[in-house]
Amino acid sequence: MPAAGDWIRQAPPSPGLERIDAGFTGHAYDPHRHDTYAIGYTLNGVQCFRYRGADAVSTAGNVLVIHPDEVHDGHAGTEAGFRYRMLYVEPLLVQEALGERRRSLPFVRTPVFTDPHLVSCLIAALDDFDRPLDELLADQVVAALSEGLARREGGAPKPSRMPEAALRRARDYLEDNAARTVGSEELEKISGLERYQLARQFRLFFGTSPYRYLVMRRLARARALIAGGTDLATAAFDAGFADQSHLTRHFKQAFGITPGRWARLLV
């Protein structure tokens, strides 16, 4: 059960972007991983999490960057709790923003740091929280954040030699068939890539494996249904999961909490 002072608020979504504002007074999330970048900042309190085998601590004004598919958790560092805002960015948007200057996704090894430029970009995306992002503003934010990630990683961007068209075909096919099981041979035929080559390069380009990408599309569908008032069992079935327990297992792996708790936290 969530503590009395715990809450999560979602902003209206934009293509490829998700925004949350949240506060926790104790344990927040079990170990989990996203298929997106999680880029945000701590508003107040002491925000703690474990990431890549080390403990990280963030306080007011610090930037947080969690790379796609990296396991992390979350909890308050003091009894006063913490509040933060986070922007979840699809890796494809980062690839598109950086264009041919990148060979793979930028990786920022330090998850907590100070960077006034990145904070100003995040405030632009997260300040007017109750309104949808204007399309041009979203473009501006993604471009600035992508440049910031590349800058924090260091090194000059390198030209891309990846089979982008083939990878996009595979991604689009997964999007269109997320509610059912997709076989490796199907993706090989659609993309023209051998399955292991596809698995390696899909992860480099999109930040996660084809399988996990498919699961996350189902979870996105289930979460939208639950937020709209659909019961968990129906949401699980409509999103392509075998049953409610199947949904719960994947939901907790992806978001660190059960779908039931997530529904109770929504305000």
C-alpha positions as a LaTeX table, in Angstrom:
\begin{tabular}{lrrr}
\hline
Residue & $x$ (\AA) & $y$ (\AA) & $z$ (\AA) \\
\hline
Met1 & 0.00 & 0.00 & 0.00 \\
Pro2 & 1.25 & 3.51 & $-0.74$ \\
Ala3 & 2.10 & 5.73 & 2.22 \\
Ala4 & $-0.36$ & 8.55 & 2.90 \\
Gly5 & 2.07 & 11.13 & 1.54 \\
Asp6 & 2.93 & 9.30 & $-1.69$ \\
Trp7 & 1.51 & 10.37 & $-5.05$ \\
Ile8 & 2.10 & 10.39 & $-8.82$ \\
Arg9 & 0.68 & 12.90 & $-11.27$ \\
Gln10 & 0.80 & 12.43 & $-15.05$ \\
Ala11 & 0.86 & 15.24 & $-17.61$ \\
Pro12 & $-0.99$ & 14.99 & $-20.92$ \\
Pro13 & 1.19 & 12.81 & $-23.19$ \\
Ser14 & 3.04 & 13.85 & $-26.33$ \\
Pro15 & 4.36 & 11.56 & $-29.09$ \\
Gly16 & 7.44 & 9.83 & $-27.71$ \\
Leu17 & 7.35 & 11.74 & $-24.43$ \\
Glu18 & 5.85 & 11.08 & $-21.01$ \\
Arg19 & 5.95 & 13.44 & $-18.03$ \\
Ile20 & 5.36 & 12.75 & $-14.35$ \\
Asp21 & 5.43 & 14.75 & $-11.12$ \\
Ala22 & 5.75 & 12.58 & $-8.01$ \\
Gly23 & 6.40 & 12.63 & $-4.29$ \\
Phe24 & 7.35 & 9.84 & $-1.88$ \\
Thr25 & 8.00 & 9.75 & 1.85 \\
Gly26 & 9.70 & 6.35 & 2.09 \\
His27 & 10.08 & 3.42 & $-0.28$ \\
Ala28 & 9.15 & 4.48 & $-3.80$ \\
Tyr29 & 10.09 & 1.82 & $-6.35$ \\
Asp30 & 11.41 & $-1.73$ & $-6.38$ \\
Pro31 & 14.22 & $-2.48$ & $-8.87$ \\
His32 & 12.92 & $-1.98$ & $-12.41$ \\
Arg33 & 13.95 & $-0.72$ & $-15.84$ \\
His34 & 12.41 & 1.38 & $-18.60$ \\
Asp35 & 12.86 & 1.22 & $-22.37$ \\
Thr36 & 13.17 & 5.01 & $-22.45$ \\
Tyr37 & 15.57 & 7.62 & $-21.17$ \\
Ala38 & 14.41 & 8.95 & $-17.80$ \\
Ile39 & 15.64 & 12.54 & $-17.50$ \\
Gly40 & 14.46 & 14.77 & $-14.69$ \\
Tyr41 & 15.34 & 16.81 & $-11.64$ \\
Thr42 & 14.73 & 16.75 & $-7.90$ \\
Leu43 & 12.50 & 19.55 & $-6.65$ \\
Asn44 & 13.04 & 19.05 & $-2.93$ \\
Gly45 & 14.14 & 16.52 & $-0.34$ \\
Val46 & 16.70 & 13.75 & $-0.69$ \\
Gln47 & 16.08 & 11.33 & $-3.57$ \\
Cys48 & 18.02 & 8.06 & $-3.39$ \\
Phe49 & 18.33 & 5.14 & $-5.77$ \\
Arg50 & 20.66 & 2.32 & $-6.71$ \\
Tyr51 & 21.95 & 2.32 & $-10.27$ \\
Arg52 & 24.63 & 0.24 & $-12.02$ \\
Gly53 & 25.78 & $-1.28$ & $-8.72$ \\
Ala54 & 26.20 & 1.98 & $-6.80$ \\
Asp55 & 24.09 & 4.21 & $-4.57$ \\
Ala56 & 23.11 & 7.62 & $-5.96$ \\
Val57 & 21.72 & 10.63 & $-4.09$ \\
Ser58 & 20.06 & 13.70 & $-5.56$ \\
Thr59 & 18.93 & 16.90 & $-3.88$ \\
Ala60 & 17.09 & 19.98 & $-5.11$ \\
Gly61 & 18.24 & 21.21 & $-8.52$ \\
Asn62 & 20.23 & 18.14 & $-9.50$ \\
Val63 & 19.67 & 16.49 & $-12.86$ \\
Leu64 & 18.87 & 12.76 & $-13.01$ \\
Val65 & 19.62 & 10.62 & $-16.08$ \\
Ile66 & 18.72 & 6.93 & $-16.24$ \\
His67 & 19.70 & 5.19 & $-19.47$ \\
Pro68 & 17.23 & 2.85 & $-21.21$ \\
Asp69 & 17.12 & $-0.70$ & $-19.85$ \\
Glu70 & 19.27 & 0.03 & $-16.77$ \\
Val71 & 17.91 & $-1.40$ & $-13.51$ \\
His72 & 17.26 & 1.11 & $-10.71$ \\
Asp73 & 15.03 & 1.56 & $-7.67$ \\
Gly74 & 13.99 & 4.54 & $-5.54$ \\
His75 & 13.46 & 5.70 & $-1.96$ \\
Ala76 & 13.56 & 8.77 & 0.22 \\
Gly77 & 16.80 & 9.62 & 1.99 \\
Thr78 & 15.10 & 11.32 & 4.93 \\
Glu79 & 11.75 & 11.15 & 6.71 \\
Ala80 & 10.74 & 14.37 & 4.97 \\
Gly81 & 10.59 & 12.51 & 1.65 \\
Phe82 & 11.31 & 13.95 & $-1.77$ \\
Arg83 & 9.59 & 15.31 & $-4.87$ \\
Tyr84 & 10.81 & 15.11 & $-8.44$ \\
Arg85 & 9.70 & 15.61 & $-12.02$ \\
Met86 & 10.73 & 13.29 & $-14.81$ \\
Leu87 & 10.59 & 13.29 & $-18.58$ \\
Tyr88 & 10.63 & 9.88 & $-20.27$ \\
Val89 & 12.02 & 10.17 & $-23.80$ \\
Glu90 & 11.85 & 7.44 & $-26.44$ \\
Pro91 & 15.39 & 6.66 & $-27.66$ \\
Leu92 & 14.21 & 7.07 & $-31.26$ \\
Leu93 & 13.66 & 10.78 & $-30.65$ \\
Val94 & 17.24 & 11.13 & $-29.41$ \\
Gln95 & 18.53 & 9.28 & $-32.47$ \\
Glu96 & 16.49 & 11.50 & $-34.78$ \\
Ala97 & 17.62 & 14.67 & $-33.01$ \\
Leu98 & 21.31 & 13.76 & $-33.28$ \\
Gly99 & 20.95 & 12.40 & $-36.81$ \\
Glu100 & 23.91 & 10.92 & $-38.66$ \\
Arg101 & 26.37 & 12.32 & $-36.17$ \\
Arg102 & 25.72 & 9.37 & $-33.83$ \\
Arg103 & 26.53 & 5.69 & $-34.17$ \\
Ser104 & 24.65 & 4.64 & $-31.00$ \\
Leu105 & 22.72 & 6.18 & $-28.14$ \\
Pro106 & 24.71 & 8.54 & $-25.87$ \\
Phe107 & 25.43 & 7.00 & $-22.48$ \\
Val108 & 25.85 & 9.28 & $-19.46$ \\
Arg109 & 27.74 & 7.29 & $-16.81$ \\
Thr110 & 27.04 & 9.64 & $-13.89$ \\
Pro111 & 23.31 & 9.50 & $-13.08$ \\
Val112 & 23.22 & 12.61 & $-10.85$ \\
Phe113 & 24.92 & 15.91 & $-11.64$ \\
Thr114 & 24.42 & 19.67 & $-11.84$ \\
Asp115 & 23.84 & 21.20 & $-15.25$ \\
Pro116 & 21.97 & 24.52 & $-15.43$ \\
His117 & 21.40 & 24.19 & $-19.18$ \\
Leu118 & 19.75 & 20.80 & $-18.88$ \\
Val119 & 17.67 & 21.98 & $-15.91$ \\
Ser120 & 16.35 & 24.88 & $-17.97$ \\
Cys121 & 15.43 & 22.46 & $-20.78$ \\
Leu122 & 13.60 & 20.21 & $-18.32$ \\
Ile123 & 11.73 & 23.12 & $-16.75$ \\
Ala124 & 10.54 & 24.12 & $-20.22$ \\
Ala125 & 9.07 & 20.65 & $-20.65$ \\
Leu126 & 7.81 & 20.09 & $-17.11$ \\
Asp127 & 6.80 & 23.48 & $-15.74$ \\
Asp128 & 3.39 & 23.89 & $-17.41$ \\
Phe129 & 2.46 & 20.42 & $-16.28$ \\
Asp130 & $-1.28$ & 20.32 & $-16.86$ \\
Arg131 & $-1.18$ & 21.28 & $-20.54$ \\
Pro132 & $-0.04$ & 19.24 & $-23.56$ \\
Leu133 & 3.36 & 20.23 & $-24.90$ \\
Asp134 & 3.22 & 22.43 & $-27.96$ \\
Glu135 & 4.72 & 20.49 & $-30.87$ \\
Leu136 & 7.44 & 23.02 & $-31.55$ \\
Leu137 & 8.32 & 23.20 & $-27.87$ \\
Ala138 & 8.60 & 19.41 & $-27.75$ \\
Asp139 & 10.98 & 19.53 & $-30.73$ \\
Gln140 & 13.06 & 22.17 & $-28.98$ \\
Val141 & 13.24 & 20.19 & $-25.73$ \\
Val142 & 14.19 & 16.92 & $-27.42$ \\
Ala143 & 16.89 & 18.61 & $-29.50$ \\
Ala144 & 18.38 & 20.38 & $-26.48$ \\
Leu145 & 18.28 & 17.32 & $-24.23$ \\
Ser146 & 19.82 & 15.11 & $-26.93$ \\
Glu147 & 22.68 & 17.54 & $-27.42$ \\
Gly148 & 23.09 & 17.69 & $-23.64$ \\
Leu149 & 23.30 & 13.91 & $-23.34$ \\
Ala150 & 25.89 & 13.74 & $-26.12$ \\
Arg151 & 27.86 & 16.54 & $-24.47$ \\
Arg152 & 27.80 & 14.84 & $-21.06$ \\
Glu153 & 28.95 & 11.56 & $-22.59$ \\
Gly154 & 31.92 & 13.25 & $-24.25$ \\
Gly155 & 33.61 & 12.52 & $-27.54$ \\
Ala156 & 32.74 & 13.64 & $-31.03$ \\
Pro157 & 29.61 & 12.13 & $-32.61$ \\
Lys158 & 30.38 & 9.55 & $-35.29$ \\
Pro159 & 28.53 & 8.91 & $-38.54$ \\
Ser160 & 25.85 & 6.24 & $-38.42$ \\
Arg161 & 26.37 & 3.04 & $-40.38$ \\
Met162 & 23.36 & 1.24 & $-38.95$ \\
Pro163 & 20.58 & $-0.18$ & $-41.18$ \\
Glu164 & 18.12 & 2.46 & $-40.01$ \\
Ala165 & 15.36 & 1.67 & $-42.53$ \\
Ala166 & 15.39 & $-2.04$ & $-41.58$ \\
Leu167 & 15.32 & $-1.25$ & $-37.86$ \\
Arg168 & 12.42 & 1.16 & $-38.32$ \\
Arg169 & 10.47 & $-1.51$ & $-40.24$ \\
Ala170 & 10.97 & $-3.91$ & $-37.35$ \\
Arg171 & 9.90 & $-1.26$ & $-34.84$ \\
Asp172 & 6.77 & $-0.36$ & $-36.82$ \\
Tyr173 & 5.85 & $-4.03$ & $-37.12$ \\
Leu174 & 6.15 & $-4.47$ & $-33.36$ \\
Glu175 & 3.96 & $-1.40$ & $-32.83$ \\
Asp176 & 1.27 & $-2.76$ & $-35.14$ \\
Asn177 & 1.31 & $-6.27$ & $-33.62$ \\
Ala178 & 1.91 & $-5.53$ & $-29.94$ \\
Ala179 & $-1.20$ & $-7.38$ & $-28.75$ \\
Arg180 & 0.05 & $-10.77$ & $-29.98$ \\
Thr181 & 3.16 & $-12.92$ & $-29.99$ \\
Val182 & 5.63 & $-11.92$ & $-32.73$ \\
Gly183 & 8.13 & $-14.52$ & $-33.90$ \\
Ser184 & 11.77 & $-14.03$ & $-34.82$ \\
Glu185 & 11.19 & $-15.22$ & $-38.39$ \\
Glu186 & 8.54 & $-12.54$ & $-38.86$ \\
Leu187 & 10.96 & $-9.80$ & $-37.88$ \\
Glu188 & 13.67 & $-11.30$ & $-40.08$ \\
Lys189 & 11.33 & $-11.17$ & $-43.08$ \\
Ile190 & 10.11 & $-7.65$ & $-42.31$ \\
Ser191 & 13.55 & $-6.17$ & $-41.63$ \\
Gly192 & 15.76 & $-8.28$ & $-43.89$ \\
Leu193 & 18.18 & $-8.72$ & $-40.97$ \\
Glu194 & 19.30 & $-11.95$ & $-39.34$ \\
Arg195 & 17.70 & $-12.28$ & $-35.89$ \\
Tyr196 & 20.87 & $-11.82$ & $-33.82$ \\
Gln197 & 22.05 & $-8.90$ & $-35.92$ \\
Leu198 & 18.59 & $-7.39$ & $-35.45$ \\
Ala199 & 18.69 & $-7.94$ & $-31.68$ \\
Arg200 & 22.11 & $-6.25$ & $-31.36$ \\
Gln201 & 21.43 & $-3.30$ & $-33.59$ \\
Phe202 & 17.86 & $-2.76$ & $-32.42$ \\
Arg203 & 19.20 & $-2.30$ & $-28.91$ \\
Leu204 & 21.89 & 0.13 & $-30.06$ \\
Phe205 & 19.39 & 2.19 & $-32.03$ \\
Phe206 & 16.32 & 2.05 & $-29.78$ \\
Gly207 & 17.90 & 1.37 & $-26.39$ \\
Thr208 & 16.23 & $-1.98$ & $-25.71$ \\
Ser209 & 15.61 & $-5.40$ & $-27.25$ \\
Pro210 & 12.76 & $-6.11$ & $-29.72$ \\
Tyr211 & 11.05 & $-8.33$ & $-27.14$ \\
Arg212 & 11.17 & $-5.74$ & $-24.39$ \\
Tyr213 & 10.00 & $-3.08$ & $-26.82$ \\
Leu214 & 6.94 & $-5.23$ & $-27.57$ \\
Val215 & 6.20 & $-5.75$ & $-23.86$ \\
Met216 & 6.50 & $-2.04$ & $-23.16$ \\
Arg217 & 3.97 & $-1.25$ & $-25.90$ \\
Arg218 & 1.54 & $-3.63$ & $-24.19$ \\
Leu219 & 2.22 & $-1.99$ & $-20.84$ \\
Ala220 & 1.57 & 1.45 & $-22.30$ \\
Arg221 & $-1.80$ & 0.21 & $-23.57$ \\
Ala222 & $-2.65$ & $-1.39$ & $-20.21$ \\
Arg223 & $-1.66$ & 1.73 & $-18.27$ \\
Ala224 & $-3.83$ & 3.95 & $-20.45$ \\
Leu225 & $-6.80$ & 1.63 & $-19.92$ \\
Ile226 & $-6.28$ & 1.52 & $-16.14$ \\
Ala227 & $-5.96$ & 5.30 & $-15.96$ \\
Gly228 & $-9.29$ & 5.51 & $-17.79$ \\
Gly229 & $-11.02$ & 3.32 & $-15.19$ \\
Thr230 & $-10.77$ & $-0.13$ & $-16.77$ \\
Asp231 & $-10.40$ & $-2.95$ & $-14.23$ \\
Leu232 & $-7.06$ & $-4.75$ & $-14.12$ \\
Ala233 & $-8.23$ & $-8.06$ & $-15.56$ \\
Thr234 & $-9.87$ & $-6.43$ & $-18.57$ \\
Ala235 & $-6.91$ & $-4.10$ & $-19.11$ \\
Ala236 & $-4.56$ & $-7.09$ & $-19.09$ \\
Phe237 & $-6.61$ & $-8.95$ & $-21.70$ \\
Asp238 & $-7.14$ & $-5.94$ & $-23.96$ \\
Ala239 & $-3.43$ & $-5.07$ & $-23.89$ \\
Gly240 & $-2.33$ & $-8.56$ & $-24.95$ \\
Phe241 & $-1.27$ & $-10.12$ & $-21.65$ \\
Ala242 & $-2.26$ & $-13.68$ & $-20.76$ \\
Asp243 & $-3.98$ & $-12.63$ & $-17.54$ \\
Gln244 & $-3.84$ & $-10.14$ & $-14.68$ \\
Ser245 & $-0.88$ & $-11.84$ & $-12.99$ \\
His246 & 1.06 & $-11.72$ & $-16.27$ \\
Leu247 & 0.38 & $-7.98$ & $-16.49$ \\
Thr248 & 1.32 & $-7.46$ & $-12.84$ \\
Arg249 & 4.68 & $-9.21$ & $-13.24$ \\
His250 & 5.71 & $-7.17$ & $-16.27$ \\
Phe251 & 4.27 & $-3.94$ & $-14.86$ \\
Lys252 & 6.33 & $-4.26$ & $-11.68$ \\
Gln253 & 9.47 & $-5.12$ & $-13.66$ \\
Ala254 & 9.02 & $-2.02$ & $-15.81$ \\
Phe255 & 7.75 & 0.55 & $-13.29$ \\
Gly256 & 8.74 & $-0.78$ & $-9.85$ \\
Ile257 & 5.19 & $-0.98$ & $-8.49$ \\
Thr258 & 2.14 & $-3.15$ & $-9.14$ \\
Pro259 & $-0.62$ & $-1.86$ & $-11.45$ \\
Gly260 & $-3.02$ & $-1.84$ & $-8.50$ \\
Arg261 & $-0.76$ & 0.42 & $-6.48$ \\
Trp262 & $-0.12$ & 2.62 & $-9.50$ \\
Ala263 & $-3.88$ & 3.06 & $-9.94$ \\
Arg264 & $-4.28$ & 4.05 & $-6.28$ \\
Leu265 & $-1.45$ & 6.60 & $-6.55$ \\
Leu266 & $-3.01$ & 8.46 & $-9.47$ \\
Val267 & $-4.43$ & 11.86 & $-8.56$ \\
\hline
\end{tabular}
